[in-house]
């Protein structure tokens, strides 16, 4: 079957990009005709490995020097298009020029499966895809985090999609309440355990990773760690990621010998394998992929039970430790508990490995294949 994945920026970094690229690679490996289409391109090379059987293209090349920029172009880049509602997290990318390119691409499709990967693209597919195209909208964030204007647009337009795929049962329930006319399926993202070195859980290292934005809550994690650090002088907190909050976070660090902000790394798997505890401090999630990757290394997890994802994966005291959302003191106590109890780390790490196996590609990808096959047959 022919499958097209439409991403905002396939050349960038981030959990959604990594997940969608992995899906495209897996479907190509299973013998399907797969194309990865990036709405914009701002880098010369993709940051994640793309199977050579997957065709990669971009609709709008925004790299410096790639086209002559006129005054009118500069003005248009400051404007926001009309198809993407205010409050969509990536609304600033959708200038009139970008919206026009996406609309033309979607309208020009002929048959096959089109997988769109964020609300802006889901809405445009719902409005403009020809009837012969199977439209599958993926949601990588939970419904409650979307702006009211986005939720209104979802309720209006998503019923036109063949199906909307969500990451958690909790989110599926929320969609059914908001828009009963939308068909939803629950398919979590896949995380491969193949080739991952198991952590020994003996290193005095707590690790966290993600974009340095308010969502990830590193401004909560740092004080949570600093309140327990004096009683655990041999332990350190390593945070990996880049973003606009990097300098502000560095300025807030008091224990510079024990808390390090490393920026982006291409060796996150190795860093996870060298740690003992993974800390999840997010204010909200879809399904936290880095947490699942940490679990696939056998790390013990302590985190906020934020909406949504952590509570759909972790059972407190069984395969991780959960504390109420944004409970800084509680997160510090949970991390300290894991620091002080090697036996607990080992028990939770063992259970984490078993849980992560449920998200392996060999368990998840057949569900996508069966869904696409069913939808194509119905169409």
C-alpha positions as MATLAB code, in Angstrom:
seq = 'XXXXXXXXXXXXXXXXXXXXXXXXXXXXXXXXXXXXXXXXXXXXXXXXXXXXXXXXXXXXXXXXXXXXXXXXXXXXXXXXXXXXXXXXXXXXXXXXXXXXXXXXXXXXXXXXXXXXXXXXXXXXXXXXXXXXXXXXXXXXXXXXXXXXXXXXXXXXXXXXXXXXXXXXXXXXXXXXXXXXXXXXXXXXXXXXXXXXXXXXXXXXXXXXXXXXXXXXXXXXXXXXXXXXXXXXXXXXXXXXXXXXXXXXXXXXXXXXXXXXXXXXXXXXXXXXXXXXXXXXXXXXXXXXXXXXXXXXXXXXXXXXXXXXXXXXXXXXXXXXXXXXXXXXXXXXXXXXXXXXXXXXXXXXXXXXXXXXXXXXXXXXXXXXXXXXXXXXXXX';
ca = [
       0.000    0.000    0.000;
       1.041    3.616   -0.515;
       1.439    5.633    2.699;
       2.333    9.313    2.993;
       3.336   10.843    6.329;
       2.934   14.628    6.439;
       5.086   16.294    9.119;
       5.607   19.944    9.973;
       9.421   19.678    9.987;
      10.808   16.228    9.230;
      14.349   17.639    9.361;
      14.037   18.787   12.980;
      14.366   17.231   16.427;
      11.621   16.183   18.810;
       9.545   13.259   19.999;
       6.867   13.500   17.310;
       9.443   13.655   14.523;
      11.396   10.732   15.932;
       8.210    8.683   16.311;
       6.841    9.399   12.837;
      10.190    8.721   11.175;
      10.349    5.390   13.033;
       6.840    4.537   11.800;
       7.760    5.391    8.218;
      10.926    3.287    8.447;
       9.018    0.332    9.889;
       6.319    0.446    7.216;
       8.943    0.631    4.462;
      10.706   -2.350    6.010;
       7.394   -4.227    5.837;
       7.349   -3.687    2.082;
       5.045   -0.686    1.690;
       5.516    2.337   -0.563;
       6.273    5.102    1.947;
       6.833    8.825    1.536;
       7.781   11.310    4.258;
       6.710   14.858    3.383;
       7.985   17.824    5.390;
       5.860   20.975    5.279;
       8.941   23.160    5.847;
      12.656   22.511    5.614;
      15.068   24.522    7.741;
      18.057   22.173    7.899;
      20.245   20.576    5.254;
      20.001   17.066    6.692;
      17.474   15.078    8.670;
      18.392   14.614   12.330;
      17.050   11.051   12.571;
      17.976    8.085   10.405;
      15.563    7.642    7.498;
      15.394    4.296    5.735;
      16.672    4.700    2.148;
      13.426    3.109    0.942;
      11.474    6.074    2.370;
      11.229    9.017   -0.035;
      11.796   12.366    1.694;
      10.620   15.692    0.297;
       9.677   19.195    1.475;
       6.897   21.542    0.400;
       8.524   24.844    1.436;
      12.307   25.187    1.606;
      13.079   27.862    4.215;
      16.841   27.378    4.356;
      18.866   30.568    3.975;
      19.876   31.372    0.431;
      17.560   28.849   -1.191;
      15.360   31.431   -2.848;
      15.317   35.148   -3.541;
      13.359   36.857   -0.775;
      11.328   39.868   -1.882;
       9.788   42.533    0.319;
       6.383   40.917   -0.255;
       7.801   37.585    0.938;
       9.036   39.178    4.157;
       5.637   40.712    4.792;
       3.864   37.393    4.141;
       6.177   35.590    6.583;
       4.982   37.917    9.347;
       1.356   37.042    8.686;
      -0.530   34.035    9.936;
      -2.744   31.985    7.669;
      -6.467   31.496    8.126;
      -6.825   27.701    8.056;
      -4.926   26.996   11.281;
      -6.745   28.218   14.410;
      -5.182   30.504   16.961;
      -3.633   28.527   19.789;
      -2.297   25.620   17.722;
       1.193   25.170   19.148;
       2.828   25.563   15.718;
       0.482   28.226   14.316;
       3.394   30.609   13.685;
       4.771   28.248   11.022;
       1.574   28.435    8.981;
       1.970   31.630    7.007;
      -0.334   32.141    4.000;
       2.467   30.824    1.779;
       2.859   27.633    3.830;
      -0.892   27.071    4.073;
      -1.195   27.463    0.306;
       1.544   24.872   -0.257;
      -0.045   22.354    2.124;
      -3.495   22.859    0.621;
      -2.190   22.352   -2.911;
      -0.315   19.205   -1.886;
      -3.294   17.644   -0.096;
      -5.745   18.488   -2.890;
      -3.404   16.972   -5.460;
      -3.228   13.522   -3.860;
      -4.685   10.514   -5.620;
      -5.545    7.473   -3.507;
      -3.512    5.772   -0.800;
      -3.212    6.672    2.875;
      -2.378   10.160    4.123;
      -1.191   10.297    7.740;
      -1.137   13.790    9.217;
       0.628   14.350   12.498;
      -0.606   17.457   14.328;
      -3.917   19.384   14.621;
      -3.039   21.972   11.949;
      -2.314   19.272    9.381;
      -5.206   17.072   10.500;
      -7.599   19.983    9.988;
      -6.233   20.780    6.541;
      -6.466   17.133    5.484;
     -10.053   16.968    6.733;
     -10.966   20.047    4.704;
      -9.059   19.430    1.477;
      -8.228   15.740    0.916;
      -9.974   14.159   -2.099;
     -12.563   11.489   -1.361;
     -10.332    8.738   -2.693;
      -7.638    9.382   -0.073;
      -7.790    7.629    3.318;
      -7.108   10.335    5.912;
      -5.604    9.296    9.240;
      -5.048   12.053   11.786;
      -2.469   11.373   14.474;
      -2.595   13.237   17.789;
       0.730   13.353   19.632;
      -0.543   15.614   22.433;
      -3.559   15.181   24.664;
      -6.818   16.929   23.855;
      -7.037   18.935   27.081;
      -3.847   20.862   26.247;
      -5.276   22.335   23.047;
      -6.576   25.899   22.972;
     -10.358   26.280   22.967;
     -10.264   27.493   19.357;
      -8.398   24.329   18.350;
     -10.911   22.120   20.170;
     -13.778   23.868   18.386;
     -12.101   23.235   15.036;
     -11.486   19.608   16.006;
     -15.166   19.087   16.837;
     -16.170   20.652   13.512;
     -13.695   19.113   11.070;
     -12.304   15.861   12.517;
     -15.493   13.889   11.650;
     -14.370   14.203    8.022;
     -11.228   12.179    8.740;
     -11.405    8.431    8.286;
      -9.973    7.976   11.770;
      -8.079    9.834   14.499;
      -5.334    7.889   16.278;
      -4.652    8.838   19.904;
      -1.914    7.695   22.245;
      -3.839    6.851   25.422;
      -7.197    5.453   26.512;
      -7.719    8.593   28.565;
      -7.430   10.775   25.490;
      -9.727    8.482   23.521;
     -12.425    8.998   26.151;
     -11.964   12.775   25.977;
     -12.349   12.788   22.194;
     -15.558   10.794   22.406;
     -16.981   13.404   24.775;
     -15.939   16.388   22.659;
     -16.810   15.023   19.226;
     -18.910   11.833   19.227;
     -18.873   11.826   15.414;
     -15.108   11.281   15.290;
     -13.886    7.716   14.953;
     -10.897    7.230   17.246;
      -8.454    4.381   17.715;
      -5.923    3.943   20.485;
      -2.459    3.092   19.149;
       0.515    4.117   21.309;
       3.849    5.044   19.816;
       6.375    2.276   19.386;
       9.710    2.168   21.201;
      12.292   -0.359   20.124;
      14.308   -2.150   22.760;
      16.596   -3.725   20.180;
      20.225   -2.757   20.630;
      19.611   -0.844   23.851;
      22.170   -1.501   26.560;
      20.559   -2.291   29.890;
      21.454    0.097   32.686;
      23.186   -1.405   35.714;
      21.405    1.121   37.987;
      24.561    1.625   40.023;
      25.660    5.007   38.666;
      24.718    7.950   40.948;
      22.959    9.726   38.075;
      19.432   11.047   37.609;
      18.645   11.881   33.984;
      15.973   13.908   32.198;
      15.618   14.894   28.552;
      13.370   16.941   26.305;
      12.858   20.335   24.734;
      13.633   23.115   27.198;
      10.135   24.507   27.246;
       7.581   25.113   29.969;
       5.785   21.890   29.073;
       8.698   19.720   30.195;
       8.834   21.290   33.656;
      12.582   21.356   34.135;
      12.028   24.521   36.157;
      10.212   22.209   38.613;
      12.709   19.360   38.417;
      15.752   21.463   39.284;
      14.407   22.693   42.665;
      13.026   19.211   43.380;
      16.544   17.819   42.985;
      18.243   20.696   44.792;
      16.153   20.139   47.909;
      17.457   16.551   48.240;
      20.964   17.033   46.848;
      22.622   18.082   50.154;
      21.722   14.686   51.639;
      22.975   12.891   48.502;
      26.268   14.621   47.663;
      27.461   11.835   45.376;
      24.468   12.086   43.047;
      24.021   14.374   40.055;
      21.191   15.460   37.767;
      21.883   15.535   34.008;
      19.363   17.315   31.753;
      19.638   16.946   27.970;
      17.820   19.178   25.494;
      17.782   22.530   23.806;
      15.317   25.372   23.637;
      14.609   28.989   24.538;
      14.650   28.358   28.302;
      18.226   27.061   28.341;
      19.951   30.202   29.624;
      17.193   30.985   32.131;
      17.425   27.472   33.549;
      21.200   27.654   33.750;
      20.844   30.899   35.672;
      18.513   29.223   38.176;
      20.868   26.346   38.991;
      22.364   26.716   42.462;
      24.211   23.404   42.813;
      26.388   23.645   39.741;
      28.484   20.665   40.765;
      25.465   18.362   40.911;
      23.102   19.780   38.265;
      24.203   19.957   34.630;
      22.330   21.207   31.554;
      24.079   19.568   28.630;
      22.095   20.819   25.658;
      21.243   18.502   22.795;
      23.019   15.177   22.402;
      23.140   12.587   19.623;
      24.081    9.943   22.232;
      20.962    9.960   24.382;
      20.708    6.156   24.349;
      24.195    5.898   25.838;
      23.447    8.567   28.429;
      20.264    6.747   29.476;
      22.142    3.458   29.777;
      24.721    5.160   32.023;
      22.079    6.522   34.437;
      20.038    4.901   37.199;
      16.917    7.076   37.579;
      14.793    8.811   34.969;
      12.866   11.886   36.139;
       9.713   13.011   34.334;
       8.715   16.557   35.312;
       6.296   17.434   32.498;
       3.262   19.621   33.079;
       1.471   17.748   30.287;
       2.260   15.108   27.703;
       0.754   13.010   24.963;
       2.679    9.824   25.612;
       6.183   10.574   26.988;
       8.502    8.827   24.545;
      11.736    9.553   26.387;
      10.254    7.946   29.495;
       9.457    4.800   27.476;
      12.974    4.823   26.036;
      14.390    5.079   29.554;
      12.213    2.153   30.607;
      13.511    0.162   27.622;
      16.980    0.593   29.173;
      15.620   -0.688   32.503;
      15.779    2.633   34.368;
      13.722    3.296   37.460;
      11.272    6.151   36.825;
       9.976    8.886   39.124;
       7.592   11.424   37.666;
       4.534   13.610   37.792;
       1.205   11.968   37.033;
       0.464   14.706   34.499;
      -2.177   14.546   31.779;
      -1.750   12.297   29.847;
       0.543    9.327   29.487;
       2.463    8.639   32.703;
      -0.595    7.246   34.459;
      -1.473    5.186   31.376;
       1.940    3.499   31.474;
       3.067    3.502   35.117;
       1.483    1.848   38.129;
       2.829    3.581   41.218;
       5.160    1.298   43.132;
       5.019   -1.430   40.483;
       6.984   -0.160   37.465;
       7.720    3.400   38.593;
       6.881    6.079   41.150;
       4.148    8.637   40.455;
       3.455   11.826   42.380;
       0.717   14.456   41.884;
       1.255   16.927   39.023;
       3.681   19.778   39.797;
       4.283   18.509   43.352;
       7.911   19.621   43.556;
       8.498   18.346   47.075;
       6.824   15.041   46.234;
       9.001   14.550   43.148;
      12.104   15.235   45.238;
      11.027   12.647   47.816;
      10.356   10.052   45.107;
      13.788   10.576   43.553;
      15.440   10.392   46.975;
      13.594    7.170   47.712;
      15.110    5.625   44.598;
      18.539    6.994   45.448;
      18.412    5.423   48.897;
      17.053    2.004   47.899;
      19.063    0.058   45.278;
      16.706   -2.893   45.653;
      13.722   -0.719   44.754;
      15.580    0.638   41.729;
      16.265   -2.889   40.527;
      12.685   -4.064   41.075;
      11.145   -1.094   39.296;
      13.736   -1.322   36.524;
      12.863   -4.975   35.889;
       9.175   -4.130   35.698;
       9.933   -1.151   33.443;
      11.650   -3.449   30.961;
       8.583   -5.697   30.837;
       6.303   -2.698   30.317;
       8.484   -1.246   27.562;
       8.290   -4.557   25.669;
       4.547   -3.932   25.207;
       5.464   -0.874   23.097;
       7.967   -2.669   20.845;
       7.548   -2.119   17.067;
       6.701   -5.780   16.544;
       3.720   -5.263   18.878;
       2.608   -1.840   17.573;
       3.290   -1.763   13.820;
       0.915   -4.628   12.902;
      -1.869   -2.549   14.443;
      -1.110    0.304   12.038;
      -0.900   -2.085    9.110;
      -4.236   -3.690    9.989;
      -5.873   -0.262   10.385;
      -4.626    1.001    7.004;
      -5.683   -2.221    5.297;
      -9.163   -2.018    6.799;
      -9.602    1.632    5.828;
      -8.416    1.091    2.264;
     -10.769   -1.854    1.849;
     -13.701    0.207    3.156;
     -12.841    3.151    0.910;
];
